[in-house]
Amino acid sequence: MNDNSNRYTQRNLTAVVFVDPTQLRAHERISPIRVISVLLKTLVNRKFDYPILIDAQTNTILDGHHRTVVAKLLRRKSIPAL
């Protein structure tokens, strides 16, 4: 077996944590239309489909800006994050 044979089975798994959305730092512009879309999807599903991605040292949002805005609109105390 070569070194790449287990490339898809060996993953750096990180546990999902729950963070306060008001403590996160955003750095992207937000599309109001996208916020409405995510809001409606979240209300229908009653949950977020995917955790947001954050830098744990700086609390900067790397992926999930719109989900974070929706969490704030819904006054969620926590949001799933990696």
Summary of the structure (lengths in Angstrom):
residues: 82
radius of gyration: 15.4
end to end distance: 31.8
largest distance: 51.2
contacts: 179
relative contact order: 0.26
helix: 32%
strand: 18%
